[in-house]
Amino acid sequence: MFYTELKIESDLNKLTEVEHFIDNLMTDFNIDYDYIGIISTPLIEAVSNAIIHGNQFNKSKKVTITCQLSNKNMVFSVSDEGNGFNFSEYLNKEIENRSNNGLSIIELLTNKMDFLNNGNTITYEVEVPIQLNNEREIILSKERKDVYKTTF
């Protein structure tokens, strides 16, 4: 099983770290860059929502992003430290009547989307061709050790 995690402060400027996280996933799993939009668009939308709506730009609050492999699907979760929201009300509306376009984009681009922890966590799956290398080396710089955690 593969699991990796990234924690960032609630600052939209930190989205570049999320982009690096995505690039590393693309490289680590030999995913063709034709699929980058399927991976990056929902993740950037989910992290942006967590920063803006969940943590309300409070830099002392963190956004946690995880990715794990499950049956050759990539399962992502994005969690914030905010108050949550009424996701049942949101999901009961027809997609064209929803006020949050970001969540609608996530729902349209992913196989399965769920909310946990009173709406503080969104999880979703994407299906892309993944090629696992038998052996690979992961190098974490000293300054990033507290951010990237990878488990096989």
C-alpha positions as CSV (number, residue, x, y, z in Angstrom):
1,M,0.0,0.0,0.0
2,F,1.2,3.5,-0.8
3,Y,0.3,6.5,1.4
4,T,1.6,10.1,1.2
5,E,0.6,13.2,3.0
6,L,1.2,16.9,2.7
7,K,0.3,19.6,5.3
8,I,0.2,23.3,4.3
9,E,-0.9,26.5,6.0
10,S,-4.1,28.1,4.8
11,D,-2.5,30.5,2.3
12,L,-3.4,30.3,-1.5
13,N,0.3,30.9,-2.2
14,K,0.9,27.4,-0.8
15,L,-0.9,25.9,-3.8
16,T,2.5,25.7,-5.5
17,E,3.4,23.1,-2.9
18,V,0.3,21.2,-3.9
19,E,1.4,21.4,-7.5
20,H,4.8,19.9,-6.6
21,F,3.0,17.2,-4.6
22,I,1.0,16.4,-7.8
23,D,4.2,16.4,-10.0
24,N,5.8,14.0,-7.6
25,L,2.8,11.6,-7.8
26,M,2.9,11.8,-11.6
27,T,6.6,10.9,-11.6
28,D,6.5,8.3,-8.9
29,F,3.7,6.3,-10.6
30,N,4.7,6.9,-14.2
31,I,1.4,8.5,-14.9
32,D,1.2,10.0,-18.4
33,Y,0.9,13.7,-18.3
34,D,-2.3,13.5,-20.4
35,Y,-4.0,12.7,-17.0
36,I,-2.6,15.6,-15.1
37,G,-5.9,17.5,-15.3
38,I,-7.9,14.6,-13.8
39,I,-5.5,14.6,-10.8
40,S,-4.7,18.3,-10.4
41,T,-8.1,20.0,-11.0
42,P,-10.0,18.3,-8.3
43,L,-7.1,18.5,-5.8
44,I,-6.5,22.2,-6.4
45,E,-10.3,22.9,-6.1
46,A,-10.5,20.9,-2.8
47,V,-7.5,22.6,-1.3
48,S,-8.7,26.0,-2.4
49,N,-12.1,25.4,-0.8
50,A,-10.4,24.2,2.4
51,I,-8.3,27.4,2.6
52,I,-11.0,29.8,1.6
53,H,-14.2,28.4,3.1
54,G,-13.0,25.9,5.7
55,N,-10.1,27.7,7.4
56,Q,-11.1,31.2,6.2
57,F,-7.5,32.1,5.3
58,N,-6.4,31.6,8.9
59,K,-2.7,30.7,8.4
60,S,-2.5,29.1,11.9
61,K,-4.9,26.4,10.6
62,K,-3.6,23.6,8.4
63,V,-4.9,21.8,5.4
64,T,-4.0,18.2,5.2
65,I,-3.8,16.4,1.9
66,T,-3.4,12.6,1.6
67,C,-3.2,10.2,-1.3
68,Q,-3.3,6.5,-1.2
69,L,-3.6,3.7,-3.7
70,S,-6.6,1.5,-3.6
71,N,-7.2,-1.1,-6.3
72,K,-5.2,1.0,-8.8
73,N,-7.3,4.0,-8.0
74,M,-5.8,7.1,-6.4
75,V,-7.8,8.1,-3.3
76,F,-7.4,11.6,-2.1
77,S,-8.6,13.4,1.0
78,V,-8.4,17.0,1.9
79,S,-9.1,18.1,5.5
80,D,-9.3,21.5,7.0
81,E,-9.6,22.8,10.6
82,G,-12.7,24.9,10.1
83,N,-16.3,24.5,11.3
84,G,-17.5,22.2,8.5
85,F,-20.6,22.7,6.4
86,N,-24.0,21.0,5.7
87,F,-22.8,18.8,2.9
88,S,-26.1,16.8,2.8
89,E,-28.0,20.0,1.8
90,Y,-25.4,20.6,-0.8
91,L,-25.5,17.1,-2.3
92,N,-29.4,17.1,-2.3
93,K,-29.4,19.9,-4.9
94,E,-29.2,19.2,-8.6
95,I,-25.7,19.8,-9.8
96,E,-26.7,22.8,-12.0
97,N,-28.4,24.5,-9.0
98,R,-25.4,24.3,-6.7
99,S,-23.7,27.5,-5.6
100,N,-20.2,26.0,-5.2
101,N,-18.7,25.4,-8.6
102,G,-15.5,23.9,-7.2
103,L,-17.3,21.0,-5.5
104,S,-19.3,20.4,-8.7
105,I,-16.1,20.2,-10.7
106,I,-14.7,17.7,-8.2
107,E,-17.8,15.6,-8.4
108,L,-17.8,15.6,-12.2
109,L,-14.1,14.7,-12.6
110,T,-14.0,11.9,-10.0
111,N,-15.4,8.4,-9.6
112,K,-16.6,8.8,-6.0
113,M,-16.8,11.8,-3.7
114,D,-17.7,11.7,0.0
115,F,-17.6,14.1,3.0
116,L,-16.5,13.2,6.5
117,N,-16.0,14.9,9.8
118,N,-19.0,17.3,9.6
119,G,-17.8,18.4,6.1
120,N,-14.2,19.2,7.2
121,T,-12.8,16.4,5.0
122,I,-13.6,15.6,1.4
123,T,-12.5,12.3,-0.1
124,Y,-12.6,11.2,-3.7
125,E,-11.2,8.6,-6.1
126,V,-9.7,9.1,-9.5
127,E,-8.9,6.2,-11.9
128,V,-5.8,6.6,-13.9
129,P,-3.3,4.1,-15.3
130,I,-0.6,3.6,-12.6
131,Q,2.6,1.8,-13.0
132,L,4.4,0.9,-9.8
133,N,8.1,0.6,-9.9
134,N,9.5,-2.5,-8.0
135,E,12.2,-0.3,-6.5
136,R,12.4,3.4,-6.1
137,E,14.2,5.8,-3.9
138,I,12.4,8.7,-2.2
139,I,14.6,11.5,-1.0
140,L,13.3,14.0,1.4
141,S,15.2,17.2,2.0
142,K,15.8,18.1,5.6
143,E,13.5,21.2,5.4
144,R,10.6,19.1,3.9
145,K,10.8,16.1,6.3
146,D,8.0,17.5,8.4
147,V,5.7,17.9,5.4
148,Y,6.1,14.9,3.2
149,K,5.5,11.5,4.7
150,T,5.5,8.4,2.4
151,T,4.7,4.8,3.4
152,F,4.8,1.7,1.3
